[in-house]
Amino acid sequence: MKKYVRIERPEVGSYIEKFSNLMSALAAEFDGLEKYAEVGDIITLQVIEMEEEDYNNLPEFEGW
């Protein structure tokens, strides 16, 4: 089992990233945040484990 990070925005969904992609994903999440964020918005990071094959079979994240 490998460790990954689930990035979740409860109002719109979640996706799973490799640790090696985490900084890029966070940069994308926070790009323009001041402009579109609402008071009370939540972004959570959760460390999870899954088989690499399962990760490779996840659908491609296409954005919010």
Secondary structure, 3 states (H helix, E strand, C coil): CEEEEEEEECCCEEEEECHHHHHHHHHHHHCCHHHHCCCCCCCEEEEEEECHHHHHCCCCCCCC
